[in-house]
Amino acid sequence: MIRILFIAVLFLWPVVHVLFSTRVQGNAKYTWATIVLLTSWFGYLAFLIKTRAIDDDE
């Protein structure tokens, strides 16, 4: 039972993180969630790279 829960969390974490992220808003959020859902961790990696925070201090 714990294995199933672990696998479910492993596969659902990227989609949940995108949906609750403040990096994107509006329809872009659902577009990223769809991309992540279809491509899993590769899409999640693209989301993190594309929407990374840029420091204003530099």
Distance bins in CASP14 RR format, pairs under 12 A and 6 or more apart:
PFRMAT RR
TARGET T0000
AUTHOR 0000-0000-0000
RMODE 2
METHOD distances of the structure
MODEL  1
1 7 0 0 0 0 0 1 0 0 0 0 0
1 8 0 0 0 0 0 1 0 0 0 0 0
2 8 0 0 0 0 0 1 0 0 0 0 0
2 9 0 0 0 0 0 1 0 0 0 0 0
3 9 0 0 0 0 0 1 0 0 0 0 0
3 10 0 0 0 0 0 1 0 0 0 0 0
4 10 0 0 0 0 0 1 0 0 0 0 0
4 11 0 0 0 0 0 1 0 0 0 0 0
5 11 0 0 0 0 0 1 0 0 0 0 0
5 12 0 0 0 0 0 1 0 0 0 0 0
6 12 0 0 0 0 0 1 0 0 0 0 0
6 13 0 0 0 0 0 1 0 0 0 0 0
7 13 0 0 0 0 0 1 0 0 0 0 0
8 15 0 0 0 0 0 1 0 0 0 0 0
8 16 0 0 0 0 0 1 0 0 0 0 0
9 15 0 0 0 0 0 1 0 0 0 0 0
9 16 0 0 0 0 1 0 0 0 0 0 0
9 17 0 0 0 0 0 1 0 0 0 0 0
10 16 0 0 0 0 0 1 0 0 0 0 0
10 40 0 0 0 0 1 0 0 0 0 0 0
10 41 0 0 0 0 1 0 0 0 0 0 0
10 44 0 0 0 0 0 1 0 0 0 0 0
11 36 0 0 0 0 0 1 0 0 0 0 0
11 37 0 0 0 0 1 0 0 0 0 0 0
11 40 1 0 0 1 0 0 0 0 0 0 0
11 41 0 0 0 0 1 0 0 0 0 0 0
11 44 0 0 0 0 0 1 0 0 0 0 0
12 18 0 0 0 0 0 1 0 0 0 0 0
12 19 0 0 0 0 0 1 0 0 0 0 0
12 20 0 0 0 0 0 1 0 0 0 0 0
12 33 0 0 0 0 0 1 0 0 0 0 0
12 36 0 0 0 0 0 1 0 0 0 0 0
12 37 0 0 0 0 1 0 0 0 0 0 0
12 40 0 0 0 0 0 1 0 0 0 0 0
12 41 0 0 0 0 0 1 0 0 0 0 0
12 44 0 0 0 0 0 1 0 0 0 0 0
13 19 0 0 0 0 0 1 0 0 0 0 0
13 20 0 0 0 0 0 1 0 0 0 0 0
13 21 0 0 0 0 0 1 0 0 0 0 0
13 36 0 0 0 0 1 0 0 0 0 0 0
13 37 0 0 0 0 0 1 0 0 0 0 0
13 40 0 0 0 0 0 1 0 0 0 0 0
13 41 0 0 0 0 1 0 0 0 0 0 0
13 44 0 0 0 0 1 0 0 0 0 0 0
14 20 0 0 0 0 0 1 0 0 0 0 0
14 21 0 0 0 0 0 1 0 0 0 0 0
14 32 0 0 0 0 1 0 0 0 0 0 0
14 33 0 0 0 0 1 0 0 0 0 0 0
14 34 0 0 0 0 0 1 0 0 0 0 0
14 35 0 0 0 0 1 0 0 0 0 0 0
14 36 1 0 1 0 0 0 0 0 0 0 0
14 37 0 0 0 0 1 0 0 0 0 0 0
14 38 0 0 0 0 0 1 0 0 0 0 0
14 39 0 0 0 0 1 0 0 0 0 0 0
14 40 1 0 0 1 0 0 0 0 0 0 0
14 41 1 0 0 1 0 0 0 0 0 0 0
14 42 0 0 0 0 1 0 0 0 0 0 0
14 43 1 0 0 1 0 0 0 0 0 0 0
14 44 1 1 0 0 0 0 0 0 0 0 0
14 45 0 0 0 0 1 0 0 0 0 0 0
14 46 0 0 0 0 0 1 0 0 0 0 0
14 47 1 0 0 1 0 0 0 0 0 0 0
14 48 0 0 0 0 1 0 0 0 0 0 0
15 21 0 0 0 0 0 1 0 0 0 0 0
15 29 0 0 0 0 0 1 0 0 0 0 0
15 30 0 0 0 0 0 1 0 0 0 0 0
15 32 0 0 0 0 1 0 0 0 0 0 0
15 33 1 0 1 0 0 0 0 0 0 0 0
15 34 0 0 0 0 1 0 0 0 0 0 0
15 35 0 0 0 0 1 0 0 0 0 0 0
15 36 1 0 1 0 0 0 0 0 0 0 0
15 37 1 0 1 0 0 0 0 0 0 0 0
15 38 0 0 0 0 0 1 0 0 0 0 0
15 39 0 0 0 0 0 1 0 0 0 0 0
15 40 0 0 0 0 1 0 0 0 0 0 0
15 41 0 0 0 0 0 1 0 0 0 0 0
15 43 0 0 0 0 0 1 0 0 0 0 0
15 44 0 0 0 0 1 0 0 0 0 0 0
15 47 0 0 0 0 0 1 0 0 0 0 0
16 29 0 0 0 0 0 1 0 0 0 0 0
16 33 0 0 0 0 1 0 0 0 0 0 0
16 36 0 0 0 0 1 0 0 0 0 0 0
16 37 0 0 0 0 0 1 0 0 0 0 0
16 44 0 0 0 0 0 1 0 0 0 0 0
17 23 0 0 0 0 1 0 0 0 0 0 0
17 24 0 0 0 0 0 1 0 0 0 0 0
17 29 0 0 0 0 0 1 0 0 0 0 0
17 32 0 0 0 0 0 1 0 0 0 0 0
17 33 0 0 0 0 1 0 0 0 0 0 0
17 36 0 0 0 0 1 0 0 0 0 0 0
17 37 0 0 0 0 0 1 0 0 0 0 0
17 41 0 0 0 0 0 1 0 0 0 0 0
17 43 0 0 0 0 0 1 0 0 0 0 0
17 44 1 0 0 1 0 0 0 0 0 0 0
17 45 0 0 0 0 0 1 0 0 0 0 0
17 47 0 0 0 0 1 0 0 0 0 0 0
17 48 0 0 0 0 1 0 0 0 0 0 0
17 51 0 0 0 0 0 1 0 0 0 0 0
18 24 1 0 0 1 0 0 0 0 0 0 0
18 25 0 0 0 0 0 1 0 0 0 0 0
18 26 0 0 0 0 0 1 0 0 0 0 0
18 28 0 0 0 0 1 0 0 0 0 0 0
18 29 1 0 0 1 0 0 0 0 0 0 0
18 30 0 0 0 0 1 0 0 0 0 0 0
18 31 0 0 0 0 1 0 0 0 0 0 0
18 32 1 0 1 0 0 0 0 0 0 0 0
18 33 1 0 1 0 0 0 0 0 0 0 0
18 34 0 0 0 0 1 0 0 0 0 0 0
18 35 0 0 0 0 1 0 0 0 0 0 0
18 36 1 0 1 0 0 0 0 0 0 0 0
18 37 0 0 0 0 1 0 0 0 0 0 0
18 39 0 0 0 0 0 1 0 0 0 0 0
18 40 0 0 0 0 0 1 0 0 0 0 0
18 43 0 0 0 0 1 0 0 0 0 0 0
18 44 1 0 0 1 0 0 0 0 0 0 0
18 45 0 0 0 0 0 1 0 0 0 0 0
18 46 0 0 0 0 0 1 0 0 0 0 0
18 47 1 0 1 0 0 0 0 0 0 0 0
18 48 0 0 0 0 1 0 0 0 0 0 0
18 50 0 0 0 0 0 1 0 0 0 0 0
18 51 0 0 0 0 1 0 0 0 0 0 0
19 25 0 0 0 0 0 1 0 0 0 0 0
19 26 0 0 0 0 0 1 0 0 0 0 0
19 28 0 0 0 0 0 1 0 0 0 0 0
19 29 1 0 0 1 0 0 0 0 0 0 0
19 30 0 0 0 0 1 0 0 0 0 0 0
19 31 0 0 0 0 0 1 0 0 0 0 0
19 32 0 0 0 0 1 0 0 0 0 0 0
19 33 1 0 1 0 0 0 0 0 0 0 0
19 34 0 0 0 0 0 1 0 0 0 0 0
19 36 0 0 0 0 1 0 0 0 0 0 0
19 37 0 0 0 0 0 1 0 0 0 0 0
19 44 0 0 0 0 0 1 0 0 0 0 0
19 47 0 0 0 0 0 1 0 0 0 0 0
20 29 0 0 0 0 1 0 0 0 0 0 0
20 32 0 0 0 0 0 1 0 0 0 0 0
20 33 0 0 0 0 0 1 0 0 0 0 0
21 28 0 0 0 0 0 1 0 0 0 0 0
21 29 1 0 0 1 0 0 0 0 0 0 0
21 30 0 0 0 0 0 1 0 0 0 0 0
21 32 0 0 0 0 1 0 0 0 0 0 0
21 33 0 0 0 0 1 0 0 0 0 0 0
21 36 0 0 0 0 0 1 0 0 0 0 0
21 44 0 0 0 0 0 1 0 0 0 0 0
21 47 0 0 0 0 1 0 0 0 0 0 0
21 48 0 0 0 0 1 0 0 0 0 0 0
21 50 0 0 0 0 0 1 0 0 0 0 0
21 51 1 0 0 1 0 0 0 0 0 0 0
21 52 0 0 0 0 0 1 0 0 0 0 0
21 53 0 0 0 0 0 1 0 0 0 0 0
22 29 0 0 0 0 1 0 0 0 0 0 0
22 51 0 0 0 0 1 0 0 0 0 0 0
22 53 0 0 0 0 1 0 0 0 0 0 0
23 29 0 0 0 0 1 0 0 0 0 0 0
23 32 0 0 0 0 1 0 0 0 0 0 0
23 47 1 0 0 1 0 0 0 0 0 0 0
23 48 0 0 0 0 1 0 0 0 0 0 0
23 49 0 0 0 0 0 1 0 0 0 0 0
23 50 0 0 0 0 1 0 0 0 0 0 0
23 51 1 1 0 0 0 0 0 0 0 0 0
23 52 1 0 0 1 0 0 0 0 0 0 0
23 53 1 0 0 1 0 0 0 0 0 0 0
23 54 0 0 0 0 0 1 0 0 0 0 0
24 30 0 0 0 0 1 0 0 0 0 0 0
24 31 0 0 0 0 1 0 0 0 0 0 0
24 32 1 0 1 0 0 0 0 0 0 0 0
24 33 0 0 0 0 1 0 0 0 0 0 0
24 35 0 0 0 0 0 1 0 0 0 0 0
24 36 0 0 0 0 0 1 0 0 0 0 0
24 47 0 0 0 0 1 0 0 0 0 0 0
24 48 0 0 0 0 0 1 0 0 0 0 0
24 50 0 0 0 0 1 0 0 0 0 0 0
24 51 1 0 1 0 0 0 0 0 0 0 0
24 52 0 0 0 0 0 1 0 0 0 0 0
24 53 0 0 0 0 0 1 0 0 0 0 0
25 31 0 0 0 0 0 1 0 0 0 0 0
25 32 0 0 0 0 0 1 0 0 0 0 0
25 51 0 0 0 0 0 1 0 0 0 0 0
26 32 0 0 0 0 0 1 0 0 0 0 0
26 33 0 0 0 0 0 1 0 0 0 0 0
27 33 0 0 0 0 0 1 0 0 0 0 0
27 34 0 0 0 0 0 1 0 0 0 0 0
28 34 0 0 0 0 0 1 0 0 0 0 0
28 35 0 0 0 0 0 1 0 0 0 0 0
28 47 0 0 0 0 0 1 0 0 0 0 0
28 50 0 0 0 0 0 1 0 0 0 0 0
28 51 0 0 0 0 1 0 0 0 0 0 0
29 35 0 0 0 0 0 1 0 0 0 0 0
29 36 0 0 0 0 0 1 0 0 0 0 0
29 47 0 0 0 0 0 1 0 0 0 0 0
29 51 0 0 0 0 0 1 0 0 0 0 0
30 36 0 0 0 0 0 1 0 0 0 0 0
30 37 0 0 0 0 0 1 0 0 0 0 0
31 37 0 0 0 0 0 1 0 0 0 0 0
31 38 0 0 0 0 0 1 0 0 0 0 0
31 43 0 0 0 0 0 1 0 0 0 0 0
31 46 0 0 0 0 0 1 0 0 0 0 0
31 47 0 0 0 0 0 1 0 0 0 0 0
31 50 0 0 0 0 0 1 0 0 0 0 0
31 51 0 0 0 0 0 1 0 0 0 0 0
32 38 0 0 0 0 0 1 0 0 0 0 0
32 39 0 0 0 0 0 1 0 0 0 0 0
32 43 0 0 0 0 1 0 0 0 0 0 0
32 44 0 0 0 0 1 0 0 0 0 0 0
32 45 0 0 0 0 0 1 0 0 0 0 0
32 46 0 0 0 0 1 0 0 0 0 0 0
32 47 1 0 1 0 0 0 0 0 0 0 0
32 48 0 0 0 0 0 1 0 0 0 0 0
32 49 0 0 0 0 0 1 0 0 0 0 0
32 50 0 0 0 0 1 0 0 0 0 0 0
32 51 1 0 0 1 0 0 0 0 0 0 0
33 39 0 0 0 0 0 1 0 0 0 0 0
33 43 0 0 0 0 0 1 0 0 0 0 0
33 44 0 0 0 0 0 1 0 0 0 0 0
33 47 0 0 0 0 1 0 0 0 0 0 0
34 43 0 0 0 0 0 1 0 0 0 0 0
34 47 0 0 0 0 0 1 0 0 0 0 0
35 41 0 0 0 0 0 1 0 0 0 0 0
35 42 0 0 0 0 1 0 0 0 0 0 0
35 43 1 0 1 0 0 0 0 0 0 0 0
35 44 0 0 0 0 1 0 0 0 0 0 0
35 45 0 0 0 0 0 1 0 0 0 0 0
35 46 1 0 0 1 0 0 0 0 0 0 0
35 47 1 0 0 1 0 0 0 0 0 0 0
35 50 0 0 0 0 0 1 0 0 0 0 0
35 51 0 0 0 0 0 1 0 0 0 0 0
36 42 0 0 0 0 1 0 0 0 0 0 0
36 43 1 0 1 0 0 0 0 0 0 0 0
36 44 1 0 1 0 0 0 0 0 0 0 0
36 45 0 0 0 0 1 0 0 0 0 0 0
36 46 0 0 0 0 1 0 0 0 0 0 0
36 47 1 0 0 1 0 0 0 0 0 0 0
36 48 0 0 0 0 0 1 0 0 0 0 0
36 50 0 0 0 0 0 1 0 0 0 0 0
36 51 0 0 0 0 0 1 0 0 0 0 0
37 43 0 0 0 0 1 0 0 0 0 0 0
37 44 0 0 0 0 1 0 0 0 0 0 0
37 47 0 0 0 0 0 1 0 0 0 0 0
38 44 0 0 0 0 0 1 0 0 0 0 0
38 46 0 0 0 0 0 1 0 0 0 0 0
39 45 0 0 0 0 1 0 0 0 0 0 0
39 46 1 0 0 1 0 0 0 0 0 0 0
39 47 0 0 0 0 1 0 0 0 0 0 0
40 46 0 0 0 0 0 1 0 0 0 0 0
40 47 0 0 0 0 0 1 0 0 0 0 0
41 47 0 0 0 0 0 1 0 0 0 0 0
41 48 0 0 0 0 0 1 0 0 0 0 0
42 48 0 0 0 0 0 1 0 0 0 0 0
42 49 0 0 0 0 0 1 0 0 0 0 0
43 49 0 0 0 0 1 0 0 0 0 0 0
43 50 0 0 0 0 1 0 0 0 0 0 0
43 51 0 0 0 0 0 1 0 0 0 0 0
44 50 0 0 0 0 0 1 0 0 0 0 0
44 51 0 0 0 0 0 1 0 0 0 0 0
45 51 0 0 0 0 0 1 0 0 0 0 0
45 52 0 0 0 0 0 1 0 0 0 0 0
46 52 0 0 0 0 0 1 0 0 0 0 0
END
